[in-house]
Each structure stands twice: as C-alpha cells, then as structure tokens.
Amino acid sequence: MSEPNVKKSNLKDRDRYSTRSLESRQGISIIGSDGSGLVVDDDADTKSLHPEALPARDVTITNAYNIGPAFGCKFPVPHIRYMIDRVLYDKLRGKTYTAADAVKWVREVADDVNLKMKGYCVQPRYKHVVNVIIYQQNGAGCFYGARAIWDLLTDDYAMTTFNGNTFMCIVTVFGVYQY
C-alpha cells in the first residue's frame, strides 16, 4: 500500500487567512491549533485519510434559534378579548351578587377562559396567565394594577370588564413569549 505524499510545513509563515478555498490550493491543507500544518498533494491517495480530516464540501449553516414569534403568530389580543366577552356573558348574565356565589363564579370563569385559551388560542412558545376579579358594586371604588417586566415586541395582554347590576368582573389574560 502506498503512502500519500505528505509534506510537513509551518503554516504560520504562509497566508492562512487567504480567501481562496482549500480546493483552489495545491493539495489539501489541514491546520493544527499550534499553527503547524499538514499538506496532502492532490495526486496522493487520499482514501487512506480519515473522512473527518478532509474538508466538508456540503456544509450549510442555518440559524435554528427563533428570537421571536413568527410573522402572524403574536398573541391574538382581539380574538382573546372577544372570547373573554362571550365567556363572561354566558356565565354571569342575569346573576346577582352574593359572597358565596362570587367564589364559585371566579373559579368557573377562570377555568373556562383557561380551557378556551388552551383549545382555541394556542400560540407556539406562549404562556398565558388568567386573572379574574369579582367585586360587589356598592359605591366603593376598586383599583386594579399589574406590573411585569416583559418584552414590548412579543408580550401582550387582553382585559375585559363585565358590568352586572350588583357586581363588576374584571378578567385579564397575559401572554408571555418564552425565549
């Protein structure tokens, strides 16, 4: 079996950063981490070299990491607001406030909105939080606030209020994109 013509050379003196590809040079160059290199002539038997020692010719580099939601896949606020309005209308229409019933209504509304979010409003890599408040309307005020650190380009929320004659209901759904 014939040995390939291998020449040891110091590639520090050569132009290692030339823009020419390995195919256009005389032979195939393999550069070590210490700057020394191995040059194999084209006429040599390169089949005896390990395949990883030869340069790859069919390499395609693509960005596989998503840095945001795809076009048209943001948090669908108008659709969610409409869905919340329908849930509130179906669950709370014609009811009067009692403290014992309000506890059940909060859970029912939150569960129903959460199930509809999982079924109809599934967006890839979005997490959602459902917040429901029911309070008696007796002349006192109610202040509701929320604070979060989020990305203004991807994260959003939908909020809807329902006015029963004896109570108010505020439903907020936050959508947060997971990077």
C-alpha atoms as one frame of an Amber mdcrd trajectory, in Angstrom:
protein
   0.000   0.000   0.000   1.412   3.343  -0.985   1.795   6.185   1.494   0.300
   9.531   0.416   2.799  12.274  -0.326   2.701  14.209   2.937   4.787  17.320
   3.475   5.217  18.851   6.923   5.213  22.634   6.781   4.887  25.534   9.128
   1.812  27.430   8.020   2.499  30.420  10.257   4.672  31.834   7.508   2.014
  31.224   4.873  -1.078  33.272   4.346  -3.524  31.245   6.480  -6.242  33.827
   6.141  -6.457  33.972   2.376  -9.867  33.994   0.812  -9.050  31.161  -1.531
 -10.809  27.909  -0.757  -8.977  24.707   0.015  -9.956  23.255  -3.352  -8.187
  26.001  -5.292  -4.863  25.497  -3.452  -2.307  22.931  -4.437  -3.310  19.964
  -2.290  -5.455  19.874   0.837  -4.247  21.761   3.910  -5.044  20.742   7.459
  -4.092  23.378  10.034  -3.362  22.379  13.614  -4.010  24.521  16.700  -0.303
  25.271  17.113  -0.001  26.664  13.587   1.753  23.667  12.113   0.025  22.131
   9.171  -0.228  19.109   7.007  -0.397  19.445   3.205  -1.562  16.450   1.188
  -0.880  16.529  -2.556  -3.790  16.042  -4.947  -2.108  13.133  -6.653  -1.753
  11.275  -3.354  -4.085   8.517  -2.254  -6.477  10.481  -0.009  -8.698   7.477
   0.579  -6.386   6.338   3.352  -7.076   9.533   5.367  -9.886   9.595   7.876
 -13.030  11.293   6.437 -13.042  13.923   9.197  -9.552  15.014   8.145 -10.869
  16.116   4.757 -12.744  19.419   4.373 -16.527  19.281   4.247 -17.941  20.379
   0.925 -21.670  20.189   1.585 -21.984  22.316   4.739 -24.935  24.660   5.044
 -25.159  26.859   8.133 -28.638  27.981   9.152 -29.910  29.851  12.175 -32.049
  27.352  14.067 -32.827  29.556  17.067 -36.001  31.649  16.990 -35.530  35.032
  18.594 -39.192  35.981  18.437 -42.572  34.790  17.258 -43.040  34.183  13.554
 -44.908  36.734  11.467 -48.619  36.479  12.254 -48.062  34.316  15.358 -48.150
  37.004  18.038 -50.553  36.958  20.970 -54.012  37.405  19.332 -55.473  40.141
  21.573 -58.713  40.907  19.613 -59.625  37.219  19.385 -58.952  36.679  23.094
 -60.933  39.774  24.079 -63.922  38.511  22.078 -63.599  35.047  23.647 -63.499
  36.546  27.170 -66.592  38.671  26.425 -68.501  35.556  25.329 -67.473  33.608
  28.459 -68.484  36.469  30.777 -71.807  36.923  29.019 -72.600  33.198  29.201
 -71.526  32.706  32.822 -72.601  35.936  34.562 -75.648  37.232  32.680 -78.647
  37.860  34.944 -76.932  36.958  38.238 -76.972  38.955  41.470 -74.003  39.236
  43.793 -73.659  37.103  46.914 -70.302  36.434  48.533 -70.731  32.646  48.452
 -71.672  32.611  44.756 -68.875  35.006  43.763 -66.241  32.493  44.907 -67.710
  29.853  42.570 -68.082  32.342  39.701 -64.437  33.398  39.902 -63.281  29.796
  39.647 -65.735  28.946  36.850 -64.816  31.996  34.768 -61.059  31.460  35.245
 -61.302  27.748  34.398 -63.475  28.360  31.339 -61.187  31.112  29.974 -58.134
  28.925  30.638 -59.682  25.947  28.799 -60.664  28.103  25.834 -57.150  29.574
  25.736 -55.691  26.069  25.618 -58.153  24.954  22.945 -58.565  27.897  20.575
 -55.737  30.347  21.210 -52.702  28.086  21.158 -49.680  30.071  20.028 -46.282
  28.360  19.875 -43.972  29.223  22.790 -46.521  31.472  24.526 -47.520  31.014
  28.154 -50.640  32.661  29.487 -51.897  33.778  32.895 -55.612  34.272  33.611
 -56.613  36.700  36.378 -60.275  37.138  37.432 -61.646  39.626  39.965 -65.300
  39.899  41.021 -66.316  42.617  43.493 -69.610  43.938  44.795 -70.798  47.224
  43.363 -71.895  49.167  46.448 -70.437  52.606  45.765 -66.877  51.897  46.827
 -64.089  52.039  44.309 -61.721  49.337  43.180 -58.189  49.848  41.970 -56.585
  47.122  39.898 -52.990  47.203  38.762 -50.419  44.810  37.362 -46.678  45.141
  36.960 -44.350  42.948  34.949 -41.011  43.076  33.220 -41.580  41.893  29.691
 -40.707  42.396  26.066 -42.883  45.049  24.425 -42.460  43.477  20.985 -43.734
  39.983  21.865 -45.695  40.046  25.151 -49.216  41.436  25.460 -52.433  41.241
  27.454 -56.186  41.365  26.926 -58.518  42.827  29.566 -62.301  42.913  29.673
 -64.807  44.122  32.260 -68.338  42.890  32.772 -70.912  45.086  34.493 -73.595
  43.114  36.302 -76.033  45.355  38.121 -74.803  44.288  41.560 -71.190  43.388
  40.785 -68.254  44.030  38.453 -65.956  41.414  36.949 -62.519  42.125  35.524
 -60.747  39.410  33.505 -57.158  39.845  32.338 -55.182  37.369  30.241 -51.426
  37.935  29.991 -49.473  36.327  27.164 -45.706  35.959  27.621 -43.384  34.668
  24.893 -40.845  32.097  26.115 -37.428  32.636  24.530
